[in-house]
Amino acid sequence: MRRSSRLIMTAASICWLLGAGGLASAETTTVLWGPFPMPPATSEGPGDLEGISGTSGLASFVAGLLGAEVDIGPIPKPCSNCYITAVRPNMVDANGDTLNFNTGGMLHHVLVANIDEPDVFCRPGFSGAINLMGLFAGGNERFFAAGNERTHFTEQPGYGYRVDSGDDWVLVYHLMNMQPVARDFYFEIEFDHVSSGVEATRPMWVDFDQCDDSERDSPVGYSDVNKWQWKSDRSGYIRTIGGHVHDQGISIAWENVSRGSNIYTSVAGYAAGAGSAPVGPGSGTDAMHPTDYNIVGSDPLGLGSYMGHIADMTVGYPNGRIKKKNNMVTHTQYHHSQTPGEGEGDMGIMIASFDEDFCITDFWCF
Ligand SMILES: [Cu+2]
């Protein structure tokens, strides 16, 4: 059965308390994005697809030049003129069955960007695919991503990501098929959203390989060498933040050096005895460098389906302060038995919801 991108259901509403504001009800909408035609695995290795989808006009031309365009039409949004308050990603086959290591499918990563708004860090320009797309599309605001661990990102109550009716979304992804047959893969993503009653946050994409392909190799043994530094050009609070690392990753943290504070440390989770867990501890020197990764006891998809690979990253609600001109730095801990294979670089990414101060001039917010 061949299916195409669409909204597949609108589930019952859920409710939560919004501070003193009373009850606001969130609707849940599940979208299906695809099909992504996966080549079969061969003796050379898994069937691999690195693609860009959802572009149109000049951005589509650029994606074509990059040789990465997979045309699945426009990317359906879960809602319009609304605020997204939670995202729960998954990957399925044409029958709707979950794809994971136990069924020969890996969601290396998928990044979702709104090409009608510029990104905080990577302005549209000539460096890197995402910047180039932005140059021709008008924007490249990276607002959500998932790795195979499929972390559920739930905003702190009272905040949400604004979706305007005219927003166009694009997907940048890398998928793997470990079965020796060609198959169609799909993203199946559940969104909670509200039409009003929350404050809009600005997404921040924190990345140790910022504005490039997000991949860098960490050395064998313990490492925290791939740092990314940023001098803030704005003031506000980090309301919600989560992380993404690959197998043998321990944690990723974002430190506000100027204020001597840690915004948040997202810690990786593995099943007990997982074969792809870090082979040694973190440095344990401070809150940004925990000694231990987490042993997780359960997972919505069933822990066994990860077959020993990374299964979780923590998400936090730090309300961490960043002021203009503060120096920020990332800390990404890996403890590797070997360097990752060709084209399988490590990642160190955090996605944050930033509640920006309203500043008429620097005088008010500095
Ligand atoms: Cu990744």
Residues whose N, C-alpha, C, O or C-beta is under 5 A from the ligand:
A	BS01	CU	H108 H109 G147 M347
